[in-house]
């Protein structure tokens, strides 16, 4: 797992990962080579995007409790608008994980992976939106780090991945808690964040409701607060002039310095001396053909009302 700043050159971007304990871009060099975990914090990223979407490979089981990312050997175009080419999709055993508790097909390697302990959690975002989710024991921290939440609580530990997903479905059914929150919703909420009290109160409210529901299911809650990474402190703070980055990351040239990161969203400066931060979602780069170099973003007209 080589760790390096992005160097000049061409890659297929696999998006943002927290597998190393900090936010990094996962990059597949072109035309071939092993995946690179590229550091982004406190670094200037200059790049240009070209061409259509490319396959972001697949996951394989490294042992009975871990999965690892693999690059597409052909860096092939994606199929049917997804993230994978037909070849990588057919070889990706992990794709069955979310249906395994509903009597779906379970490859043996996935079965062993699901047999380890899993955690049920609630995550609340900057606008108070709250979702329920699950994480395998080795992913207990990184799974929540990558969500982009302001507050999160582990509700209970389950013996395996099938049992925890039944609990997840129960909270969705009984409390109308979603299992996903749209990236655009997270981004807009962070860009307009001025007060943490709304998200904090919403989180405490939903945790209390979830604990009551679990008790009714004979599953006592063992509440444990998630500790957010310091990499996101500046973005989580309800202060400072900020706005949504006005350019489409999926095309053209861009350049900015990453100052803070929450999940896949970052607070960036186009010029280190400027006072306005721009909030953008680096996950928009997933599947894009990206060339790093001395590139800059187009100029931005900043409104006086921001100050």
C-alpha positions in Angstrom: 0.0 0.0 0.0 2.4 2.8 -1.1 1.6 6.2 0.3 2.7 9.3 -1.6 1.5 12.7 -2.7 -0.1 12.7 -6.1 2.7 13.0 -8.6 2.5 14.4 -12.2 1.0 11.7 -14.4 -2.2 10.1 -15.5 -4.4 7.9 -13.4 -7.9 6.5 -13.0 -9.2 7.9 -9.8 -11.0 5.4 -7.4 -12.2 8.2 -5.1 -11.4 8.9 -1.5 -10.4 6.3 1.0 -9.8 6.4 4.8 -8.3 2.9 4.9 -4.9 4.4 6.0 -6.4 6.4 8.9 -6.4 9.7 7.0 -8.1 10.9 3.7 -6.3 9.9 0.5 -7.1 9.6 -3.1 -7.0 6.1 -4.4 -5.3 6.1 -7.8 -4.7 3.5 -10.5 -1.8 4.6 -12.7 -2.2 4.5 -16.4 -1.5 2.3 -18.3 -0.8 -0.1 -15.5 0.6 -0.5 -12.0 -0.5 -1.1 -8.4 -2.9 1.3 -6.7 -1.5 4.4 -5.0 -2.8 5.9 -1.8 -2.1 9.5 -2.4 -2.0 12.0 0.5 -4.1 15.1 0.1 -4.1 17.0 3.4 -2.4 20.3 3.4 -1.3 19.8 -0.2 -2.1 21.6 -3.4 -3.8 19.4 -6.0 -3.6 20.5 -9.6 -5.2 18.3 -12.2 -7.3 18.1 -15.4 -10.0 15.6 -16.2 -10.6 14.1 -19.6 -12.6 11.3 -21.3 -15.5 9.1 -20.1 -15.8 7.1 -16.9 -13.4 4.2 -16.3 -13.8 1.1 -14.2 -12.7 1.4 -10.5 -11.9 -2.2 -10.1 -13.2 -4.5 -7.5 -12.6 -5.8 -4.0 -11.1 -9.1 -3.0 -10.9 -10.8 0.4 -7.3 -10.5 1.7 -8.1 -12.9 4.6 -11.2 -13.9 6.6 -11.7 -10.4 8.1 -10.4 -7.9 5.5 -11.1 -6.8 2.0 -8.7 -5.0 -0.3 -9.2 -2.9 -3.4 -7.8 -4.0 -6.8 -7.5 -1.9 -9.9 -9.1 -2.9 -13.1 -6.4 -4.6 -15.2 -7.7 -3.0 -18.4 -8.6 0.4 -17.0 -11.7 -0.3 -19.0 -14.8 1.9 -19.6 -17.6 1.3 -17.2 -20.7 -0.7 -18.2 -24.3 0.5 -17.9 -23.4 3.7 -16.1 -22.0 1.9 -13.0 -18.5 2.0 -11.4 -17.3 -1.3 -12.8 -16.7 -2.9 -16.2 -18.6 -6.2 -16.8 -15.4 -8.2 -16.0 -14.7 -6.6 -12.6 -18.4 -6.7 -11.7 -18.6 -10.4 -12.3 -15.5 -11.1 -10.2 -16.5 -8.9 -7.3 -17.7 -11.2 -4.5 -18.2 -8.4 -2.1 -21.2 -7.1 -4.1 -23.4 -9.8 -2.5 -22.8 -8.4 1.0 -25.9 -6.2 1.3 -28.3 -9.0 0.3 -26.7 -11.8 2.2 -29.2 -11.5 5.1 -32.1 -11.8 2.7 -31.2 -15.3 1.5 -29.2 -14.0 -1.4 -26.2 -15.8 -2.8 -23.2 -15.9 -0.5 -19.7 -16.9 -1.9 -17.6 -18.8 0.7 -15.1 -15.9 1.1 -18.0 -13.5 1.8 -19.5 -15.9 4.3 -16.3 -16.0 6.3 -16.1 -12.2 6.2 -19.7 -11.8 7.4 -19.1 -14.2 10.3 -17.1 -11.6 12.2 -18.6 -9.1 14.6 -20.3 -6.0 13.1 -21.4 -2.7 14.5 -24.7 -0.8 14.1 -24.4 3.0 14.1 -26.3 6.2 13.6 -24.6 9.1 11.7 -25.9 12.7 11.6 -24.9 15.2 9.0 -24.6 19.0 9.1 -28.3 19.7 8.3 -29.5 17.2 10.9 -30.2 14.4 8.4 -29.5 11.1 10.1 -28.9 7.6 8.7 -28.5 4.1 10.1 -25.5 2.0 8.9 -23.3 -1.0 9.7 -19.6 -1.6 9.9 -17.5 -4.8 10.2 -15.2 -4.8 13.2 -11.9 -4.0 11.2 -13.8 -1.1 9.6 -15.4 0.3 12.8 -13.5 3.6 12.6 -12.8 4.0 8.9 -16.4 3.3 7.9 -17.6 6.3 9.9 -14.6 8.4 9.0 -15.6 8.2 5.3 -19.3 9.0 5.9 -18.9 12.8 6.2 -21.0 13.0 9.5 -20.7 15.6 12.2 -21.9 13.2 14.9 -22.2 9.5 15.1 -22.8 6.8 17.7 -22.3 3.1 17.7 -25.5 1.6 18.9 -24.7 -2.1 19.5 -22.3 -4.9 18.4 -23.8 -7.8 16.6 -22.2 -11.3 16.3 -22.1 -11.2 12.5 -23.0 -9.2 9.4 -26.3 -10.9 8.8 -27.7 -10.2 12.3 -26.6 -6.5 12.1 -28.4 -5.9 8.8 -31.6 -7.3 10.2 -31.3 -4.6 13.0 -30.5 -2.0 10.4 -33.6 -2.8 8.4 -35.7 -2.8 11.6 -34.6 0.8 12.5 -35.3 1.9 8.9 -38.8 0.3 9.1 -39.8 1.4 12.6 -38.2 4.8 12.7 -38.1 5.8 9.0 -34.3 6.2 9.2 -32.7 6.0 5.8 -29.6 3.9 5.1 -28.1 6.5 2.7 -27.8 10.3 2.5 -27.1 11.9 -0.8 -23.7 13.3 -1.4 -25.2 16.6 -2.7 -27.1 17.0 0.6 -24.0 16.5 2.7 -22.1 19.0 0.6 -24.7 21.7 0.7 -25.1 21.3 4.4 -21.4 21.7 5.1 -21.2 24.7 2.8 -23.9 26.5 4.7 -23.0 25.3 8.2 -23.4 28.1 10.8 -24.6 26.2 13.9 -23.8 22.8 15.3 -26.8 22.7 17.7 -29.3 21.5 15.1 -27.3 18.4 14.1 -26.4 17.7 17.7 -30.0 17.8 18.9 -31.2 15.7 16.0 -28.5 13.1 16.7 -29.3 12.8 20.4 -33.0 12.5 19.6 -32.6 9.7 17.0 -30.1 7.8 19.3 -32.7 7.8 22.1 -35.4 6.5 19.7 -33.1 3.9 18.3 -32.1 2.7 21.8 -35.8 2.2 22.7 -36.5 0.3 19.5 -33.5 -2.0 20.0 -34.7 -2.7 23.6 -38.1 -3.7 22.2 -36.2 -6.1 19.9 -34.4 -7.6 22.9 -31.1 -6.1 21.8 -29.8 -3.7 24.5 -28.0 -0.7 23.2 -24.4 -0.2 24.2 -23.9 3.4 23.2 -20.4 4.5 22.2 -19.6 7.9 20.7 -17.6 8.0 17.5 -14.5 10.2 17.7 -14.2 12.3 14.5 -10.8 12.6 12.9 -8.9 15.9 13.5 -8.5 16.2 9.7 -12.1 17.6 9.6 -12.0 20.0 12.5 -11.8 23.2 10.4 -14.7 22.0 8.1 -16.8 20.9 11.0 -16.4 24.3 12.8 -19.4 26.5 12.2 -17.3 29.5 11.3 -15.4 31.2 8.4 -16.6 32.3 5.0 -17.3 29.3 2.7 -19.2 28.5 -0.4 -19.8 25.5 -2.7 -17.0 25.2 -5.3 -18.6 26.6 -8.4 -16.9 24.4 -11.0 -17.7 20.9 -12.2 -14.9 18.5 -11.0 -15.8 16.0 -13.6 -14.3 18.1 -16.4 -11.6 20.6 -17.1 -8.7 21.9 -15.1 -8.6 22.5 -11.3 -6.2 23.6 -8.7 -6.6 24.1 -4.9 -5.0 23.4 -1.5 -6.9 21.0 0.7 -7.2 22.4 4.3 -9.7 20.1 5.9 -11.6 16.9 5.1 -14.9 15.4 6.3 -15.6 12.1 4.6 -15.1 12.8 0.9 -15.9 16.6 1.2 -13.0 19.0 1.6 -12.5 22.6 2.4 -10.1 24.0 -0.1 -8.4 27.3 -0.9 -7.7 28.4 -4.5 -5.0 30.7 -3.1 -3.5 30.2 0.4 -3.9 33.9 1.1 -7.6 34.1 0.4 -10.3 34.3 3.1 -13.0 32.3 1.3 -13.0 28.5 1.5 -14.6 26.3 -1.1 -16.4 23.1 -0.2 -16.3 20.4 -2.7 -16.7 16.6 -3.0 -13.6 14.8 -4.2 -15.8 11.6 -4.7 -16.9 13.3 -7.9 -13.5 12.3 -9.3 -14.3 8.6 -8.9 -14.0 6.8 -12.2 -12.5 9.8 -14.0 -9.3 9.9 -16.0 -7.2 12.4 -14.1 -3.8 14.0 -15.0 -1.9 15.7 -12.2 0.3 18.7 -13.0 0.5 22.5 -12.5 -3.1 23.2 -13.2 -5.4 25.9 -11.7 -9.1 26.4 -11.3 -10.9 29.1 -13.4 -11.3 32.4 -11.6 -14.2 32.8 -9.2 -16.2 36.0 -8.6 -16.8 36.2 -4.9 -19.9 38.0 -3.6 -19.4 40.7 -1.0 -22.2 39.2 1.1 -19.9 36.3 2.0 -17.9 38.6 4.3 
